[in-house]
């Protein structure tokens, strides 16, 4: 107690310099830079140096406080130049650039020339380099835009840059620019191969380990199969645009990243009619890849599950722990994928281990595909996230080792029967997170008390729609 009182009475200026510096860095990390109402003068980089000479000296000596460079407005930017100056000449930098299209012009106003936005990207990159932020110092780069001209200009610059220190790359393209026909045409020409597209890198950055690529067209990512752009990675997230790449490109990419631990393919923005011949027959055993370190595999928003099946058939993941599947269309192809993953355990050398312990399974096609084969094949599942609990109500109980359940619930009686039944039979269910999508009221107080005696229960209910919101408005839920 005496030590606690002593610590409470200490002036902050008496804290060790390293601790005070770390506190400044934590303040920066907790700042919501997406909050447009938060003025830059409230950032710790402005506040700390203004408090007193001691804090100013500590802040200026805290290099990590100045190494994250955020640019959301056209350059030149005094704050960016100041950060680059105070980051020194050798510290690695985290670069975050966002370029959004302006609001739609009013009547009689002209659309801005796309060249302005291509030039804005070039000026931004040049400004960073001019003030000491050489691309060889970039540890991470996050670039977001809804203008294809800007995205194309960024790829062009990256293809020429020396990125010897780059460890993480995130490119989020949310366009093309709505209401700008020239940007739309530029995107479609590149997408359909009518105009040439630069590859993302001249050579894969040697330190690159993690990529998150959303909406980047295939011609920027996949070139010569013998020289994959994405190599040596540990974490891959790709949200494909328009069509899936050919399976041979995926095989080449995975073979070049033997230490991969996380793999996520998001097909939500692809069109099954655009895919054409992107799949192949079963990969021959001699060309199968073994991803020894892969722990998490996620196929999001599948619209061509046969393509995803072709991906699954090309590699083995003997240490896989987490499998996530979400299906949008093609119930027959989706069921084929589910049954293939389930039945491969009967092979002498299965693709995934029987010890797989976490599965996420969602579909927007009602009861299709049926998750039951998957749940029967992997009895060691301890965590399940699902869009329905129907399969879990069957006896004998599936996934007897289930500890954590997160599911969408439409019928409170099903939830009650599931929890009381499994716990009554001595199964180890401990936590249940239910997202209530039913039309009637959620659990009665008595039912809730009964369930909470058995498990740790959280129920999320959808907020009632307001104004013009419909039933499927996607409004955030609230915990009860």
C-alpha positions as CSV (number, residue, x, y, z in Angstrom):
1,X,0.0,0.0,0.0
2,X,2.8,2.4,0.9
3,X,4.5,1.7,-2.5
4,X,1.1,2.4,-4.3
5,X,0.7,5.7,-2.4
6,X,4.4,6.6,-3.2
7,X,3.8,5.9,-6.9
8,X,0.6,8.0,-7.0
9,X,2.5,11.0,-5.6
10,X,5.3,10.9,-8.1
11,X,5.3,13.7,-10.7
12,X,5.1,12.5,-14.3
13,X,8.4,14.3,-15.0
14,X,10.1,11.9,-12.6
15,X,9.2,8.9,-14.7
16,X,12.1,7.2,-16.5
17,X,12.5,8.7,-19.9
18,X,11.9,5.3,-21.6
19,X,8.6,4.9,-19.9
20,X,7.4,8.5,-20.7
21,X,8.5,7.9,-24.3
22,X,6.5,4.7,-24.4
23,X,3.5,6.4,-23.0
24,X,3.6,9.0,-25.9
25,X,3.8,6.2,-28.4
26,X,0.8,4.4,-26.8
27,X,-1.1,7.7,-27.1
28,X,-0.4,7.8,-30.8
29,X,-1.4,4.2,-31.2
30,X,-4.8,4.8,-29.5
31,X,-5.6,7.9,-31.6
32,X,-8.5,7.4,-34.0
33,X,-7.1,9.0,-37.2
34,X,-10.3,8.2,-39.1
35,X,-12.2,10.6,-36.9
36,X,-12.6,13.7,-39.1
37,X,-13.6,15.8,-36.2
38,X,-10.3,15.2,-34.4
39,X,-8.0,18.1,-35.1
40,X,-4.3,17.4,-35.7
41,X,-3.5,19.8,-32.9
42,X,-4.9,17.2,-30.5
43,X,-2.4,14.6,-31.6
44,X,0.2,13.6,-29.1
45,X,2.9,14.8,-31.5
46,X,1.5,18.4,-31.1
47,X,0.5,18.2,-27.4
48,X,3.6,16.6,-25.8
49,X,6.2,19.1,-27.1
50,X,3.9,22.0,-26.0
51,X,3.6,20.9,-22.3
52,X,7.1,21.7,-21.1
53,X,10.7,21.6,-22.1
54,X,11.2,18.1,-20.6
55,X,8.3,16.6,-22.5
56,X,9.4,18.3,-25.7
57,X,12.9,16.8,-25.3
58,X,11.5,13.4,-24.7
59,X,9.0,13.7,-27.6
60,X,11.6,14.8,-30.0
61,X,13.9,12.0,-29.0
62,X,11.2,9.4,-29.4
63,X,11.8,8.4,-33.0
64,X,8.9,5.9,-33.0
65,X,6.5,8.9,-32.5
66,X,7.4,10.3,-35.9
67,X,7.8,7.2,-38.1
68,X,4.1,6.8,-39.1
69,X,3.4,9.1,-42.1
70,X,-0.3,9.7,-42.8
71,X,-1.2,11.6,-45.9
72,X,-4.9,12.3,-46.6
73,X,-4.7,15.7,-48.2
74,X,-2.8,16.9,-51.3
75,X,0.9,17.7,-50.6
76,X,2.8,19.8,-49.7
77,X,1.9,19.1,-46.1
78,X,3.9,20.8,-43.3
79,X,3.0,18.1,-40.7
80,X,4.3,15.3,-43.0
81,X,7.5,17.2,-43.6
82,X,8.0,17.7,-39.9
83,X,7.4,14.1,-39.1
84,X,9.9,13.0,-41.7
85,X,12.5,15.4,-40.4
86,X,12.0,14.2,-36.8
87,X,12.1,10.5,-37.8
88,X,15.8,10.8,-38.6
89,X,17.5,9.4,-41.7
90,X,17.5,5.6,-40.9
91,X,14.4,4.6,-38.9
92,X,11.9,2.5,-40.9
93,X,8.7,4.2,-41.9
94,X,5.0,3.2,-42.0
95,X,3.4,5.0,-44.9
96,X,-0.4,5.5,-45.1
97,X,-1.9,7.3,-48.1
98,X,-5.6,7.8,-48.8
99,X,-6.9,9.5,-52.0
100,X,-10.7,9.7,-52.4
101,X,-12.8,11.2,-55.2
102,X,-14.6,14.5,-54.4
103,X,-18.3,14.8,-54.1
104,X,-20.3,14.7,-57.3
105,X,-20.2,18.1,-59.1
106,X,-23.2,20.3,-59.1
107,X,-25.2,21.2,-62.2
108,X,-23.1,22.8,-64.8
109,X,-19.8,21.9,-63.0
110,X,-17.2,19.8,-64.9
111,X,-15.7,16.5,-63.6
112,X,-12.1,16.8,-62.6
113,X,-9.5,15.6,-65.0
114,X,-8.2,12.2,-64.1
115,X,-4.7,13.4,-64.8
116,X,-4.9,15.5,-61.6
117,X,-5.3,12.4,-59.5
118,X,-2.6,10.5,-61.2
119,X,-0.3,13.5,-60.7
120,X,-1.4,13.7,-57.0
121,X,-0.1,10.2,-56.4
122,X,3.2,11.0,-58.0
123,X,3.6,14.3,-56.1
124,X,2.8,12.5,-52.8
125,X,5.4,9.8,-53.4
126,X,7.9,12.4,-54.5
127,X,7.2,14.6,-51.5
128,X,7.9,11.8,-49.1
129,X,11.2,10.9,-50.8
130,X,12.3,14.6,-51.1
131,X,11.9,15.0,-47.3
132,X,14.0,12.0,-46.4
133,X,11.5,9.2,-46.7
134,X,13.3,7.1,-49.3
135,X,11.3,4.0,-50.4
136,X,14.1,1.9,-49.1
137,X,13.1,3.0,-45.6
138,X,9.4,1.9,-46.0
139,X,8.6,-0.8,-43.5
140,X,4.9,-0.8,-44.4
141,X,2.7,0.8,-47.0
142,X,-1.1,1.2,-46.9
143,X,-2.6,2.9,-50.0
144,X,-6.4,3.4,-50.4
145,X,-8.3,5.0,-53.2
146,X,-11.6,4.8,-55.1
147,X,-10.1,6.2,-58.3
148,X,-8.6,3.8,-60.7
149,X,-6.3,6.4,-62.2
150,X,-4.8,6.9,-58.7
151,X,-4.4,3.1,-58.1
152,X,-2.8,2.6,-61.5
153,X,-0.3,5.5,-60.8
154,X,0.6,4.0,-57.5
155,X,1.3,0.6,-59.0
156,X,3.4,2.2,-61.7
157,X,5.5,3.9,-59.0
158,X,5.8,0.8,-56.9
159,X,7.0,-1.2,-59.9
160,X,10.0,1.2,-60.1
161,X,10.7,1.7,-56.4
162,X,13.4,0.1,-54.3
163,X,11.5,-1.5,-51.5
164,X,14.3,-3.4,-49.7
165,X,12.8,-2.9,-46.2
166,X,9.1,-3.4,-47.0
167,X,7.5,-6.0,-44.7
168,X,3.8,-5.3,-45.1
169,X,1.7,-4.0,-48.1
170,X,-1.9,-3.1,-48.1
171,X,-3.6,-1.7,-51.3
172,X,-7.4,-1.1,-51.1
173,X,-9.1,-0.1,-54.3
174,X,-12.8,0.7,-53.9
175,X,-13.5,2.1,-57.4
176,X,-13.7,2.9,-60.2
177,X,-14.8,6.5,-59.5
178,X,-18.6,6.5,-59.5
179,X,-20.0,9.0,-61.9
180,X,-16.7,9.5,-63.8
181,X,-17.0,7.7,-67.2
182,X,-13.3,8.2,-68.0
183,X,-12.2,6.4,-64.8
184,X,-14.7,3.7,-65.5
185,X,-13.4,3.2,-69.0
186,X,-9.8,3.2,-67.9
187,X,-10.6,0.5,-65.4
188,X,-12.5,-1.7,-67.9
189,X,-9.7,-1.3,-70.5
190,X,-7.1,-2.5,-68.0
191,X,-9.4,-5.2,-66.7
192,X,-10.1,-6.6,-70.2
193,X,-6.5,-6.3,-71.3
194,X,-7.2,-3.5,-73.8
195,X,-4.5,-1.4,-72.2
196,X,-1.2,-2.5,-70.7
197,X,-0.9,-2.9,-66.9
198,X,2.3,-2.7,-64.9
199,X,3.1,-5.5,-62.5
200,X,3.2,-4.6,-58.9
201,X,6.9,-5.2,-58.5
202,X,9.9,-5.4,-60.8
203,X,11.2,-7.9,-58.2
204,X,9.5,-9.2,-55.1
205,X,10.6,-7.1,-52.1
206,X,13.0,-9.4,-50.1
207,X,11.5,-8.6,-46.7
208,X,7.8,-8.6,-47.7
209,X,5.9,-11.0,-45.4
210,X,2.3,-9.7,-45.4
211,X,-0.1,-8.5,-48.1
212,X,-3.7,-7.3,-48.1
213,X,-4.8,-6.6,-51.6
214,X,-8.4,-5.6,-52.2
215,X,-9.8,-4.8,-55.7
216,X,-6.4,-4.9,-57.4
217,X,-6.9,-6.4,-60.9
218,X,-5.2,-9.6,-61.7
219,X,-2.9,-8.1,-64.4
220,X,-1.2,-6.1,-61.6
221,X,-0.6,-9.2,-59.5
222,X,0.0,-12.2,-61.8
223,X,2.5,-12.1,-64.6
224,X,5.0,-14.8,-65.6
225,X,4.1,-18.0,-63.8
226,X,7.8,-18.9,-63.4
227,X,8.5,-15.5,-61.6
228,X,5.6,-14.9,-59.1
229,X,5.1,-11.4,-57.9
230,X,4.0,-12.5,-54.4
231,X,6.7,-14.7,-52.9
232,X,8.2,-15.5,-49.5
233,X,5.0,-14.4,-47.7
234,X,3.6,-15.5,-44.4
235,X,0.2,-13.8,-44.6
236,X,-1.9,-13.4,-47.8
237,X,-5.3,-11.7,-48.1
238,X,-6.6,-11.1,-51.7
239,X,-10.0,-9.8,-52.5
240,X,-10.3,-10.5,-56.2
241,X,-11.8,-8.1,-58.7
242,X,-14.0,-9.3,-61.5
243,X,-12.6,-12.7,-62.1
244,X,-10.4,-15.3,-60.3
245,X,-6.8,-15.7,-61.6
246,X,-5.9,-19.0,-63.3
247,X,-5.2,-21.9,-60.9
248,X,-1.7,-22.1,-62.3
249,X,-1.0,-18.6,-61.0
250,X,-2.3,-19.5,-57.5
251,X,-0.1,-22.7,-57.5
252,X,2.9,-20.6,-58.5
253,X,2.2,-18.1,-55.7
254,X,1.7,-20.7,-53.0
255,X,4.8,-22.7,-54.0
256,X,6.8,-19.5,-53.7
257,X,5.6,-19.0,-50.1
258,X,6.4,-22.2,-48.2
259,X,6.3,-20.4,-44.8
260,X,2.7,-19.2,-45.3
261,X,0.7,-19.1,-42.0
262,X,-2.5,-17.3,-43.1
263,X,-4.3,-17.5,-46.5
264,X,-7.6,-15.7,-47.3
265,X,-9.2,-15.5,-50.7
266,X,-12.3,-13.2,-50.9
267,X,-14.5,-13.7,-54.0
268,X,-17.2,-11.2,-53.1
269,X,-16.4,-8.9,-56.0
270,X,-16.0,-11.6,-58.7
271,X,-18.5,-12.6,-61.3
272,X,-18.9,-16.3,-62.0
273,X,-19.7,-15.5,-65.7
274,X,-16.3,-13.8,-66.0
275,X,-14.2,-16.7,-64.7
276,X,-14.0,-18.7,-67.9
277,X,-11.5,-21.5,-67.8
278,X,-9.7,-20.5,-64.6
279,X,-9.8,-24.0,-63.0
280,X,-7.9,-27.2,-63.9
281,X,-8.3,-30.9,-63.3
282,X,-6.9,-32.4,-60.1
283,X,-3.3,-31.5,-59.5
284,X,-1.0,-34.4,-60.0
285,X,0.5,-35.7,-56.7
286,X,4.0,-34.8,-57.9
287,X,3.1,-31.1,-58.1
288,X,1.2,-30.8,-54.8
289,X,2.5,-28.2,-52.3
290,X,3.0,-28.9,-48.6
291,X,2.4,-25.7,-46.6
292,X,3.9,-26.9,-43.3
293,X,3.2,-23.7,-41.5
294,X,-0.3,-22.8,-42.7
295,X,-2.6,-22.4,-39.7
296,X,-5.5,-20.4,-41.1
297,X,-7.4,-20.9,-44.4
298,X,-10.3,-18.6,-45.3
299,X,-12.5,-18.7,-48.4
300,X,-14.8,-15.7,-48.2
301,X,-18.0,-15.1,-50.2
302,X,-17.5,-18.0,-52.6
303,X,-19.4,-17.5,-55.9
304,X,-17.5,-20.2,-57.8
305,X,-16.8,-23.0,-55.3
306,X,-15.4,-25.2,-58.0
307,X,-12.5,-22.7,-58.4
308,X,-11.9,-22.9,-54.6
309,X,-12.0,-26.7,-54.8
310,X,-9.2,-26.6,-57.4
311,X,-7.2,-24.5,-54.9
312,X,-7.8,-26.9,-52.1
313,X,-6.6,-29.8,-54.3
314,X,-3.2,-28.3,-54.9
315,X,-1.8,-28.2,-51.4
316,X,-1.6,-30.0,-48.0
317,X,-1.7,-28.2,-44.7
318,X,-0.7,-30.7,-42.0
319,X,-0.8,-28.1,-39.2
320,X,-4.0,-26.3,-40.2
321,X,-6.0,-25.1,-37.1
322,X,-8.6,-22.7,-38.5
323,X,-10.9,-23.2,-41.5
324,X,-13.4,-20.5,-42.6
325,X,-15.9,-21.0,-45.4
326,X,-18.7,-18.6,-46.5
327,X,-20.9,-19.5,-49.5
328,X,-22.9,-17.1,-51.7
329,X,-24.1,-19.0,-54.8
330,X,-24.0,-22.5,-56.5
331,X,-25.3,-24.9,-53.9
332,X,-24.2,-28.0,-55.8
333,X,-20.6,-26.8,-56.3
334,X,-20.6,-25.6,-52.6
335,X,-21.7,-29.0,-51.4
336,X,-19.0,-30.6,-53.6
337,X,-16.4,-28.6,-51.9
338,X,-17.7,-29.4,-48.4
339,X,-17.8,-33.1,-49.1
340,X,-14.3,-33.1,-50.6
341,X,-12.8,-31.4,-47.6
342,X,-14.7,-33.9,-45.4
343,X,-13.9,-37.1,-47.3
344,X,-10.2,-36.4,-47.9
345,X,-9.5,-37.5,-44.3
346,X,-10.0,-41.1,-45.5
347,X,-6.9,-40.8,-47.7
348,X,-3.5,-42.2,-46.5
349,X,-2.1,-38.6,-46.6
350,X,-5.0,-36.2,-45.9
351,X,-4.8,-32.5,-46.9
352,X,-5.9,-31.2,-43.5
353,X,-5.3,-32.7,-40.1
354,X,-8.1,-34.4,-38.1
355,X,-7.0,-32.1,-35.2
356,X,-8.5,-29.1,-37.0
357,X,-10.0,-27.2,-34.0
358,X,-11.8,-24.1,-35.3
359,X,-14.3,-23.8,-38.2
360,X,-16.4,-21.0,-39.4
361,X,-19.3,-21.9,-41.8
362,X,-21.8,-19.5,-43.3
363,X,-24.2,-19.6,-46.3
364,X,-26.8,-17.3,-47.7
365,X,-28.5,-20.2,-49.5
366,X,-30.6,-21.5,-46.7
367,X,-29.7,-25.1,-45.8
368,X,-27.2,-25.4,-48.7
369,X,-24.5,-26.5,-48.4
370,X,-25.1,-28.8,-45.5
371,X,-22.3,-28.5,-42.9
372,X,-23.0,-31.9,-41.4
373,X,-20.3,-33.9,-43.3
374,X,-17.7,-31.4,-42.2
375,X,-18.7,-31.5,-38.6
376,X,-18.7,-35.3,-38.7
377,X,-15.2,-35.4,-40.3
378,X,-13.6,-33.1,-37.7
379,X,-14.8,-34.2,-34.2
380,X,-12.0,-32.3,-32.5
381,X,-13.5,-28.9,-33.2
382,X,-13.5,-26.8,-30.1
383,X,-14.7,-23.5,-31.7
384,X,-17.5,-23.2,-34.2
385,X,-19.0,-20.1,-35.9
386,X,-22.1,-20.8,-37.9
387,X,-25.1,-19.3,-39.6
388,X,-27.3,-22.1,-38.2
389,X,-27.3,-24.6,-35.3
390,X,-29.6,-27.1,-37.0
391,X,-26.8,-29.7,-37.5
392,X,-25.8,-29.4,-33.9
393,X,-29.2,-30.5,-32.7
394,X,-28.8,-34.0,-34.1
395,X,-28.1,-37.0,-31.9
396,X,-25.6,-38.5,-31.4
397,X,-24.0,-35.1,-30.8
398,X,-21.7,-33.9,-33.5
399,X,-18.4,-32.2,-32.5
400,X,-18.5,-33.5,-29.0
401,X,-15.4,-31.4,-28.0
402,X,-17.1,-28.1,-28.8
403,X,-16.3,-25.5,-26.2
404,X,-17.1,-22.1,-27.9
405,X,-20.1,-21.5,-30.2
406,X,-20.9,-18.3,-32.1
407,X,-24.1,-18.7,-34.2
408,X,-27.0,-16.9,-35.8
409,X,-30.2,-17.9,-34.0
410,X,-33.8,-17.8,-35.4
411,X,-35.5,-20.0,-32.8
412,X,-35.0,-19.6,-29.1
413,X,-36.2,-23.1,-28.4
414,X,-33.4,-24.5,-30.5
415,X,-30.8,-22.6,-28.6
416,X,-32.3,-23.7,-25.3
417,X,-32.5,-27.4,-26.4
418,X,-28.9,-27.2,-27.7
419,X,-27.3,-25.8,-24.5
420,X,-29.3,-27.8,-22.0
421,X,-29.0,-31.0,-24.0
422,X,-25.2,-30.8,-24.6
423,X,-24.4,-29.6,-21.1
424,X,-26.8,-32.2,-19.6
425,X,-24.9,-34.9,-21.3
426,X,-21.6,-33.7,-19.9
427,X,-20.2,-32.1,-23.1
428,X,-17.8,-29.2,-22.5
429,X,-19.7,-26.3,-24.0
430,X,-18.7,-23.2,-22.1
431,X,-19.4,-20.0,-24.1
432,X,-22.2,-19.2,-26.5
433,X,-22.5,-16.0,-28.5
434,X,-25.9,-15.8,-30.2
435,X,-26.8,-13.3,-32.8
436,X,-30.6,-13.1,-32.7
437,X,-32.2,-12.9,-36.2
438,X,-35.7,-14.1,-35.2
439,X,-39.0,-12.2,-35.7
440,X,-40.3,-12.7,-32.2
441,X,-38.7,-11.6,-28.9
442,X,-35.4,-13.1,-27.9
443,X,-35.0,-15.4,-24.9
444,X,-37.4,-15.1,-22.0
445,X,-35.9,-14.1,-18.6
446,X,-36.5,-17.6,-17.3
447,X,-34.9,-19.3,-20.3
448,X,-32.0,-17.0,-20.1
449,X,-31.3,-17.7,-16.5
450,X,-31.5,-21.4,-17.1
451,X,-29.0,-21.2,-20.0
452,X,-26.6,-18.9,-18.1
453,X,-26.4,-21.5,-15.3
454,X,-24.8,-23.8,-17.9
455,X,-22.7,-21.5,-20.1
456,X,-21.3,-17.9,-20.5
457,X,-24.0,-16.4,-22.7
458,X,-23.9,-13.3,-24.9
459,X,-26.9,-12.4,-27.1
460,X,-26.6,-9.8,-29.9
461,X,-29.9,-8.3,-31.2
462,X,-30.3,-6.2,-34.3
463,X,-31.2,-2.6,-33.8
464,X,-34.7,-1.9,-35.1
465,X,-34.6,-0.2,-38.5
466,X,-35.1,3.6,-38.4
467,X,-36.0,6.0,-41.2
468,X,-35.4,4.5,-44.6
469,X,-33.6,1.4,-43.3
470,X,-35.0,-1.9,-44.3
471,X,-34.9,-5.2,-42.4
472,X,-31.6,-6.1,-44.0
473,X,-30.0,-2.7,-43.5
474,X,-27.0,-4.3,-41.8
475,X,-27.3,-2.0,-38.8
476,X,-25.1,-2.9,-35.9
477,X,-26.4,-5.1,-33.2
478,X,-26.3,-4.6,-29.5
479,X,-25.4,-7.0,-26.7
480,X,-28.0,-7.8,-24.1
